[in-house]
Amino acid sequence: MTTTKLDLTGLKCPLPALKTRKALKSVAPGDLLEVHCTDPLSVIDIPNLIRETGDKVEITERHQNRIVFLIEKANGLIEKSNGLSPAAR
């Protein structure tokens, strides 16, 4: 298991979520992405992004102005229910 660190301190919405989405594309399934942000809206935007991607937020920490997310990359398989893709539900 590998952890990739992404420093997004100083960036404002929507850049932390956009850069996190881009970084997740290069992370292998089962590996971790550690994201450091200072934008207070990232506590809303990044968990919403993770719900969309199907990945998992392992840890969310707050240290003064810094917010840290530890995201586990999912295996890449999207579960289907009743034969419909998530977009068709």
C-alpha positions in Angstrom: 0.0 0.0 0.0 1.4 3.4 -1.1 0.4 6.8 0.3 0.6 9.8 -2.1 0.6 13.3 -0.5 -1.2 16.2 -2.2 -0.6 19.7 -0.7 -3.5 21.9 -1.7 -3.0 24.5 1.0 -3.9 28.0 -0.1 -6.2 26.9 -2.9 -9.8 28.1 -2.9 -13.0 26.3 -4.0 -13.4 24.5 -6.4 -9.6 23.8 -7.0 -9.1 21.4 -4.0 -11.9 19.1 -5.2 -10.8 19.3 -8.9 -7.2 18.6 -8.1 -8.2 15.8 -5.8 -10.3 14.2 -8.5 -7.3 14.5 -11.0 -4.9 13.0 -8.4 -7.2 10.0 -7.7 -6.9 9.0 -11.4 -3.2 8.2 -10.9 -3.6 6.4 -7.6 -3.7 2.6 -7.8 -6.7 0.7 -6.2 -6.0 0.1 -2.5 -3.5 2.9 -2.3 -4.1 6.1 -0.2 -4.2 9.7 -1.2 -3.4 12.1 1.7 -4.9 15.6 0.9 -4.0 18.7 2.8 -6.3 21.7 2.4 -6.9 25.1 4.0 -10.2 26.0 2.2 -13.0 25.5 4.7 -15.4 24.5 1.9 -13.2 21.4 1.3 -14.9 19.7 4.3 -18.0 19.7 2.1 -16.6 19.4 -1.4 -14.1 16.5 -0.9 -16.5 14.1 0.9 -19.1 14.8 -1.9 -16.4 14.1 -4.5 -15.6 10.8 -2.7 -19.2 9.8 -2.7 -19.3 10.3 -6.5 -16.1 8.4 -7.2 -16.9 5.5 -4.9 -13.7 5.8 -3.0 -13.4 6.0 0.8 -12.4 8.8 3.2 -10.4 7.0 5.9 -9.5 9.9 8.2 -10.5 13.5 8.3 -8.4 15.7 10.6 -8.4 19.4 11.4 -5.3 21.1 12.7 -5.8 24.8 13.1 -6.4 26.0 9.6 -5.4 22.8 7.9 -7.8 20.0 7.0 -6.4 16.5 6.2 -8.2 13.8 4.3 -6.9 10.3 3.9 -8.7 8.7 0.9 -8.5 5.1 0.0 -8.8 4.4 -3.7 -11.6 1.9 -4.5 -11.0 -1.2 -6.5 -12.4 0.5 -9.6 -15.5 -1.8 -9.9 -18.8 0.0 -9.7 -21.5 -2.1 -8.2 -24.7 -2.5 -10.2 -28.1 -3.0 -8.8 -30.8 -4.5 -11.0 -28.5 -4.3 -14.0 -28.6 -0.4 -14.0 -25.5 1.7 -13.8 -25.4 4.3 -11.0 -26.2 7.1 -13.5 -29.3 5.3 -14.6 -30.8 4.8 -11.1 
